[in-house]
C-alpha cells in the first residue's frame, strides 16, 4: 500500500513527519495515471506542473509550514475554474479555454495547501449521469472498464475510485457527486445549496447546484467541507445507540436490484445491532412533487444562469454558440431547443418553485414528526450500467430511462436543497453499492458526523487491488 491509498488524516501525519513527501504522492499519482490511462479520467493533466507544485509544497513543509491539505494532490471537475488550467465543462466551445481566476472554492483549497493535480472528465455541461461524453470521450469505471462511473462528476468518482488521487471535487445538481461516488466505491458529500460558493463554477441551476467532495471516507469529506466553507464545528461526535434514522420505504427502497437490496438491508441490520433506531417512514407525495420541480427548474435556470456565468467570468463564448456546439446526443436533446421555442415558460417555472417549497415542507415535517435525524436509503436502485446504455437500462427485467433510474433516490433531496452523503457499502455482482443519508437543510456538519459514525459501524467496503 502506498501513502496515496490512505485517508487524508493519515497522509497529513506522514507529510508533517517527513515520512512521505508531496513529490512521492505526485509520482504515485503520475504512475497510476499512466497505468490506468484507459480510464480516461483526465482532461487536463501535466506531470511536470504537478511535480513542481509538489516540490514547492515540500519546501514549505521543510520550512515548518503546516496546513490541512499542504502537499496533498486533489483533482477538480472540469466545470470548476482553476487558474492555469483550462475549464471546458466537458463541451467543445469551452475546450482549452483558461479562466481568468480561481473559483472561490479552489482559492480556499490552495490556501489550505492543496496541490491541484488536474482537471477530470464529466458529462457534457453536467447534463447527465453516464459521463459518456462525445467531446472528451467516455470516462470508465475502475471496477469494470465496460461500465459507466456515474455522472455528471464521473471523472471525480473514477479518479478517486482508482486511487489516482485521494480526493476530488465534483458538483451535484441531482446526484452528480453521490452517484459517481457510489458507483466507484468511494464516499461523497453534497452540501446544502449555498454553503459552498458557486463563484467560478459553470452552472446548470443555481437553485440546485452545489460543489462537493469525493474521497475515501466521510471524515475526509468533512475535512474538505471544512476547508471549502470555513466551518469550525468539526468536533461533533455522534453516538449510534438511540440515534433515530428514517427508512423511507416508499419511494426510495422500492424496485431495487436484488444485489443492491441485499447489501443495503445488511447495512440496516448492522446499524440496528449498533443501537440505531430505524423508523419506517413513507413519503407518498414526494415523487409527484419532485417531478414538478426537477426539469422545469433546471431547464429554465440553465438559460439564465449559464448566460450570466459566461458573461461575468469572461469565458469568450455566448450561450447560443455553446448550445450550437454541443456534441453529446443526449445533451443536445436536453438543451438544443431551449433558445428556439423549447424553453420553460416563466409561469411553469414559478409553479415549480412553489412545488419545491412544498417538498421542503414535506421533508421538514417528516424529520420533525418522526423525530429522525436523517433518512437512509440505497444511493442508486441498481449498479453501474454499461457504457452506451445512454437511453435505457434494465432494472428487474424492465427497460427504464437511464437518467431517471439513476437519479431516482438522489434527485428529491437535491431539489429540496438537503445535504446528502453516500457511503461505500460493499459489492453487488462485483460492482460497488452506496448507502445514502439525507439530513435537514443546514444540518451539514451534524449529517457528516452521523455518516462518519455510521461508516465506522459498517464492515469496511472492499477496495480495488491497486499495485504500488
URGI-V558710 format. One record per pair of residues at least 6 apart in sequence whose ideal C-beta (glycine too) atoms are under 6 Angstrom apart, sorted by the first residue. I is the first residue (numbers start at 1). J is the second residue. Records with the same first field share a line. If there is no record, write none. Layout:
I: J  J
This chain:
2: 28  468
3: 11  14  20
4: 25  28  166
5: 163
7: 216  217  220
8: 220  223
11: 72
14: 20
15: 71
21: 58
22: 54  57  58  71
23: 54  55  58
25: 73
26: 50  51  54
29: 73  117  164  165
30: 47
32: 164
33: 164
36: 162
39: 140  142  158  162
40: 137  139
41: 120  139  155  158  159
42: 118
43: 78  119  121  136
44: 85  86  118  119
45: 118
50: 117
53: 115
54: 115
57: 70  71  115
61: 71
67: 112  113
68: 112  227
69: 112  113  114
70: 113
72: 114
73: 115  117  165
74: 114  167
75: 117  118  120  159  165  168
76: 82  119  169
77: 122  153  156  170  171
78: 88  90  119  122
79: 89  126  201  202
80: 103  201
81: 87  99  103  200
82: 102  106  116
83: 101  102
85: 119
86: 96  97  98
87: 99
88: 94  95
89: 125  202
90: 122  124  133  136
91: 124  125
92: 135  325  327
93: 317  321  322  325
100: 314
103: 200  201
104: 197  199  200
105: 196  197  211  228
108: 227  228
112: 227
117: 165
120: 155  156  159
121: 136  139  155
122: 152  155
123: 131  151  152
124: 133  135  328  331
125: 331
126: 152  204
127: 331  334
128: 151  152  330
129: 151  179  403  406
130: 148  151  390
131: 139  149  151  154
132: 138  387  390
133: 328
134: 327  328
135: 327
138: 387
139: 149  154  155  158
141: 147  149  384
142: 158  161  162  464
143: 431
146: 386
147: 384  386
148: 384  385  387
149: 157  158  180  183  184
150: 157  179  180  183
152: 176
153: 170  176  177  180
154: 180
156: 168  170  214
157: 180  181  184  214
158: 184
159: 165  168
160: 168  186  214
161: 184  185  186
163: 466
167: 215  220
168: 214
169: 211  213
170: 177  214
171: 211
172: 190  210  212
173: 204  208  209
174: 407  411  414
175: 407  410
177: 188  190  212
178: 188  190  379  410  420  422
179: 406
181: 188  214  422
182: 379  380  422  434
183: 384
185: 424  432
186: 214  424
187: 215  217  218  221  423
188: 214  422
189: 212  213  221  421
190: 212  420
191: 210  212  419  444
192: 417  419  441  442  444
193: 210  417
195: 229
196: 210  211  228  229
202: 309
203: 209  305  306  309
204: 298  302
205: 297  298  301
206: 305
207: 297  301
208: 414
213: 221  224
215: 221
218: 451  452  455
219: 452
222: 448
226: 234
231: 445
233: 445
236: 445  446  449
238: 449  450  453
240: 274  275  276  453  457
241: 275
243: 276
244: 277  279  371  372
245: 276  278  372  374  376
246: 279  281  370  372  375
247: 278  280
248: 281  283  375  377
249: 280
250: 282  284
251: 287
252: 377  409
256: 378  381
257: 382
259: 428  429
260: 378  428  433
263: 425  426  428  433
264: 378
267: 425  435  458
268: 278
270: 458
274: 457
279: 370  372
281: 366  370
286: 412
289: 355  358  359
290: 412  415
292: 352  355
293: 352  355  356  415
294: 411  415
296: 344  348  349  352
297: 352
299: 344
300: 344  349
303: 338
306: 319
307: 319
323: 335
326: 332
330: 390
356: 415
359: 415  416
360: 416
363: 416
367: 440
374: 437  439  447  450
375: 438
376: 437
377: 409  436
379: 422  434  436
380: 406
381: 408
382: 395
383: 428  431
384: 431
385: 393
389: 402
392: 399  402
393: 402  405
395: 405
413: 420  438
417: 441
418: 438  441
419: 439  444  447
420: 438
421: 437  451
422: 434  436
423: 435  455
424: 432  461
425: 433  435  461
426: 433  461
427: 462
437: 451
439: 447
